[in-house]
């Protein structure tokens, strides 16, 4: 099955997207190409593949480059992918979007894993001339200091980062600088760090972040901690405060909080009350401490959140409504990165996340993937949805 949205309007910028499922990679790519139709003038491609097809990454992007004539492709692998109104989750499939943008409106950058010199070689001159307003980044979750790398990328480019971490049970390919360049002799597929595309200010965009969680208690303060273990909150045993916030029913059976209750770590200086959602990974009823999947320290604020379908849908609608207020025109295209814990496992069947986007912005071309972590504003998130609109 394949889906398509978009047209060949004569405006300078346009997008077209398609998706297809199937176990044979060549047939899947051909199905997308057939649905895309004519792509004359398009100069940037986005390709997202599910991990069931990861071993064919190089073959797929090579075929797409050859047939479309589009040299520059970016993207990665996910447990699921999405295009237009269809989510393809946990089965073989791909999502493709092509764009016609001003030639100097974007610049790909190769995989960087610490040193930003490869980026400077390939995009330094372009950055100096145009500057970057937005960077779409795809990251390898196996990198040992991914959070630091994302911050370095943002600082080096001056761009607002959006994107996500590859999600795979096999290989972790990223589509990046083509192989006929001096710095990427191995071809247009790589891994091990962060790669993507920079967009100049002449390509107008708007972005939004949906947390998918709802706070269930007040913002409190960690008053004693060690590494990732919260010992005390507001001068009391952490577990005592935790039970108070989650309510008596859950407090009587702490096994029920797994996958339902999370720690929220407010971001200092945020004017939107933003916070990072992190898993609770251990509870010690005797010692009265809780452990979270993040380094914490005394003096740091903390809150607890609930994640369920109702909370996720409410926050998604909030994010979309805020974006709608900021966007005064119909978007020409969109990118959406959602957590693998969202999608059908949280919203149910029927591509509900995409339905909410289309309910707000209409039948716009869209592509994206389900990631093992999301990137927004140089931070790594979990359980979120990151939407980017091209205006």
N, C-alpha and C positions, 0 to 999 in steps of 0.2 A: 504494500500500500504506500502511496506517496501523496504528499500534500504540497500545495503551492500557494503563495500569495505574492502580490506585487504586479507591476506592469512595466512596460517599456516607455514610460512617459519621457518627454523630451527635456525635462528639467535637468540641470547639470548633475544633480545628485539623485540616485535612485537605488533601491534595494530589491532583490528577489530571493526568496527562500524556498527550500523543498526538503522533504525527508522521505526516507524509504527504509523498509525492513527486508531482511532476507539473509540467508547463510552464505551465499556466494557473493563475494565482494564486488566482482565486476558487474554483476546484474544489479546490485544495489546502487552502485555509482551511476550506471546507465539509466536507472529509473529516475534518479534525481536530475540528471542531465536532460532527460526527455521532458520532465515537468518544468524545469527552468526555461527551456526554450532558448531563444536568442539572447545572447549576453554581450552583444557588441558594445564596446565602450566601458565595460566593467573592468576594473583594475585591482580589485581586492576581493579575496575569497576567505570565508570562514568555514572551517570544517571540524565537526565534532563527531566522533565515532564511539560506539560502545565497546567495552573491553573484549567482547566476544570476537571483534574484528581487528583487535589491536595489532596482531601479527602482520596484517596486510596494510598497515598505515602508509608505508612508502609507496606501495603499488597504487593505492587509491589516490593519493595526492599527485602522483606522477600522471595518472590518467586524467585527472581533473585539469591539471596544468596544460596537458597536451591538447585536450579537446576544446577547452574554453579559451585558451590563449592567455589566461590570467596567470601571471608569473608569481604574484605574492599571495601566499595562503598562510593563515594563522589558525590555531585551534589546538585541541588535545583530545584525550580519551576520558570517558565518564562511564559510570555504571548505567547511566541513562543519558539520552540526548533529547532535544526538543526542537521543533520547528513549527512556526505558525500556530496551529491549534492542536498539534499532536505531540504527546510525550511517548517516547520509545524507551521503556524502562526494563533493564535486566534481560534484554534479548538483542540479537544482532541487528544493528541499524546505524544509520548515519543521518546527520542534519547538515545541510549546506546552505550558505547564504552568500550571494555575490553582491558587490556594491560598485557603483560608479561614483567616484569621488574626485575632487581636484587632484591632479597628479602630485602636487606638493603638499597635499593636505594630510598625508600620513607617511610613516616610515617604519618598516619592520626593524626589529632588533633581535640579534641571535641570543642563544642561551647564555646567561651569565650565572655564575655560581659563587661569586664573591667579588672578584676583581671586575670593575665596570669598564675595563679597557676595551673588550670586544664591542660593547655598546658604543663607546666613544668613536671607535674606528668606523663603525657602520653608520652611526646616526649623529655623531657629534657635530659635523658641519650643518646638517639639517636642523638640529636643535638650536644651534647658535643663530641660525637665520630665521627660523619660524617659531621656535618655542613649542612646547607641548602642553595642551590643556588636559588631555586625558591619555591614559595608557591602559590598554587591555593586556592583562598579564595572565599567563598560564604557568603554574608552578608544579615542580616535582615534590610530592609530599615526603620523599625520602631524604631530602636535603637536611643536614643537621642543624642549620640555623636559618630556617626559612623566614621566621619573623624578622630577623635582622637583615636578611637579603632583601625582603620586600621594602623595608624602610630605606635601605641604601639605594634601591632602584628609584623610589620616589624622590629622594634627595638629589640624586644625580640628574634626573630629568625635569624636576619641578612639576611633574604631572600628578593629577588625581588618579589613583590606581583603582581599577575594577578588574574582576576576574575570579579565578578559582584554582584550586588544587586538583590535579589529575586524579581520577578515581579508577582503579583497575585491580583485577585479581591476577594480572599477567604482566604485560609490558606497559610503560608509561610514556608513550610518544607525544612529542609536541611538534606542531607544524610551524616552521619558522623560516629563516633566510634560505632561499634556494641554494642548491649545491654548486652552482657555477660562480659563486662569489669566493673571494680569496679566504674568507674566514670560516666558511662552512663547507669544506671540501667533501664532507661525508654525505651531503644531500639535504633535502628540505625537511628532514625529520631528526630530532635530537631529544635528549632528556638530561636530567641531572641538576637543573636549576630553574631559572625563570626566563621565559621568552614572551614575545608578543608584538604589539604594534602601538606606535605613538600617533596621536592625532593632534593636528595643529588647531589653533583657535578658530581658523576659518571653517572647521567642521563643527557646527554647533551641536551640543549634547546636553542631556539632563540625566541624572542618576538618582536612584532611590534604593534604600535598604529596608527590608522587612525582617524583623527579628524572629517572628514566629513564636514568641513567648510572651507571657503576661506576668508582670511582677505580682507577687502574692503577699508581700510585706514591705515594710519601710526600708529605706537605705540605712544600713547600719555601718559600724566601724569595726574592723578587725583590731583587736587589742593585744593579741599574742598569736604568733605564727612561726612555723619553721618549714622552710622550703614550700611544699604545696599543702601543708597541713594547717588548718585553721584551729587553733587551740582555744581562743577566747574571742567572743564578739560582745562589744559594749561592756567589757569587764566581767562577763559571765561565761560559763562553759559554752563552747560553740554549739554543741548538740542541744543544749537546753534552749537556746535562742532559736535554733533551727526548728525544733518541735513546736515551739510557740507560733512561729510564722506559718508553718505548713498546716496547722490545725490538728485537732485531737484525733480525728479519724485516721489520718495518715500516720500520725505520731505513734499510734498503737501498733502499727505494722509497717516498719520502715522498709521492708522488702518491696513495698508498693511504690516507693519513690523512684526506683530505677527507671530511667527513660521518661520520667514524667516531671520530676522536679530537678532543677538545675541551679547552679550558682551564677549570679550576674555580677560582673565586675565593672562598675561605672568608669567611664573614660574621663579623666581629668580635663577640664576645660571645654567639654562638649556643651554646645548650646541647644542640643536636642535631647538631652538626658540619655545619651547613647551608652550602651554597655556591651561587654563581651560575655557571651554565654559559654559556660564551661561545665563539663560533666562532673558530677559527684562520683568519685571513684572508690571511696571507702568511708565507713562510719565505725567508730569504736564506742559502743554503748557504755562500756565500763570507764574508759578514760574521758569520754565526753567530747572527743574531737571529730572533725570531718575533714576529709581530704578532697581536693578539687584538682582537675587536670590543668593546673596553671600555677606558676610560682606566685606566692602571696607574701605580704609582709605587714607588720604592725602599722597601724595608721591608715591602711587602705580601706576604702569603702566596699561594702558587699551587700547584695540583696539576693533574694531567692525568687525563682520564676517557675511558672507552670507552662508546659507545652502540651497542647492538644489541638484537635482540628478546629474547634471553635476559636481558641486564642490565635492560632495561626491565620485563620481566615480574617479575623477582625484586624489583625496587624497588617495583613496584606492589603486590605481595603484602605486602611489608614495611609499606608505608604503610597498607594495609587492615587488616592484623593489629593494628597500633598503634591505629588508630581503633576497631576492634572491642573492644579492651581498655578503651577510655575510654567507650564507649557501652553503657549497660546496658539499653537498650530498642530495639525495632525502629524505625528511622527512619520518619518519616511522609512524607518527600520528600527529594529531593536535587538539587543542581546540580553539574554537572561541566564544567570548562573544560580542554580538552586542546590541546596544540600541534599545528599543522597538519603538523608533521614526525612526529607519532605516528600514531594511527589506523591505517588499513590499510597505510600505507607502512612502518610499523615493526612493528606487531603482526600484520599479515596480515588477510585477509578474515574476515568472520564476526563483526564487532563485538566483538572480543576484550576490549577495555578494559571495555566494559559488562558482558561476561560475568563478568569477574573481580569487579566490584562486586557483581553479583547473586549470585555464588557466596558472597560474604561476608555480604551484608545482605538477601538475598532479593528478592522481587518488589516493589520500592518504586518509586513514581513518580519519574521523573528527567528532567531536561532540561538541555541545555547546547550548547556549540559548540566548534569547532576554531579556535583563535585564532592570531594572529601574535605572541603573547607573553602570558604569564600573570602574574597579580597575586596575591601572597600576602604578607600582613603588610607592606604598604606597599613592596614590592620588585617589580621587574620581572624575571621569569624567562624562560627559553627551554627548550624541549624537556621541559616538565614537565606534570603533570596535577594539577589542584587540585579536590578533592572537598569539598563542603559538605553536611552532613547536617542536616536539620531534625528535631528530636527531640520 
